[in-house]
Amino acid sequence: MTYDPEQHALLLTDYCLGVQPGERILVQTSTLALPLVEQLYRLLLKRGAVPLIRLEYPSQSDDFYRLAPDSLIDALDPLALPEIESIQGSIRIQTPMPAAQGLDPARMARHRKTLAPVARARAARRWNLTLYPTLAGAEAAHMTLAQYEAFVSSAMFLDTPDPVAKWGEVRALQARLIERLAQADEVHILSDTTDLRLSVKDRVWVNSDGKRNMPSGEVFTGPLETSAEGHIFFDLPTLYGGQQVRNVRLDFHGGKVVSATAEEGEATLLAALETDDGARWLGELGIGSNSGIQQPSQNILFDEKIGGTVHLALGNSYPETGGTNVSALHWDLITDLRKGGQVLLDGVPFQIDGEFQV
């Protein structure tokens, strides 16, 4: 199937955000996503909403980090927070770009901390993060653009007669997973390169069914902040802040990252861990369930949903899970357990080689 921006916009407007008349809806992306932005603008107007379109040229953020003086890196735009506080919902559209060269990870981490009040205000409203397929995204996924468009469409169920019904099926499957997970006190992630224990006692598991991420297909919670013990190896490479990061190992003691290495992008990793006091603690444990996404594409939004993977987020927690960690950082790192990995709940197998045992 060829990617259809009109179908994508319809899913975002009606299913993901449930837009109502009179609501102010912010749309943020780059000019690469103009076909999707045009469809969203028209649909939002038809729904009686007020669209706020914020576009950047593709390399605008890279230029900012290269050229902006420190006074801009560390200063919050006085209009940024009032705008977020004026809206009822937001849609952010990723437009994958080639890995940026020559950016200072420490400056990027500082600016992320500066933007933390805006991120918190956005999270308190309805929001969705999605992706528009680009040539750079296709190249990162080792696909042609046509193959990548088909991949994106399939992951969102845009290639089916009723995408909303398919997301209902995902919700039902994940509800069964949560029924079992909610009974567990300890999650043990185990493979040849990983041996990590986390407590999830009395924490809430969330059924991620496409309302916040499109595509989605995961269940997640906030592990007890001081519970992580052991080590974990994240073998799926990703782009973070425009920088490639690959083969990350984290060692935890008392819930905190005490050692961190990466085969590629280690400077980016270490800078992220120094973002603020909460950056070395975990904010999320997620388990992917989307069997429609089978291959990594070097994009966290997709790769963390792959059925048979587990991801941990450094930094900020989602309050609805019971998590209390606060940070300007929220970075999901992913490990693939489909070949020789296990997830155990209180010592009982929950997943073996990527297959759920529920």
Buried (B, 14 or more C-beta within 10 A) or exposed (E): EEBBBBBBBBBBBEBBBEBEEEBBBBBBBBEBBBBBBBBBBBBBEEBEBBBBBEBBEBBEBBEBBBEBEEEEBEEBEEEBBEBBEEBBBBBBBBBBBBBBEEBBBBBBBBBBBBBBBBBBBBBEBBBBBBBBBBBBBBBBBEBEBEEBBBBBBBBBBBBBEEBEEBBBEBBEBBEEBBEBBBEBEBBBBBBEBBBBBBBBEEBBBBBBBBBBBBBBBBBBBBBBBBBBBBBBBBBBBBBBBBBBBBBBBBBBEEBEBEEBEBEBBBBBBBBBBBBBEBBBBBBBBBBBBBBBBEEBBBBBBBBBBBBBBBBBBBBBBBEEBBBEBBBBBBBBBBBBBBEEBBBBBEEEBBBBEBEBEE
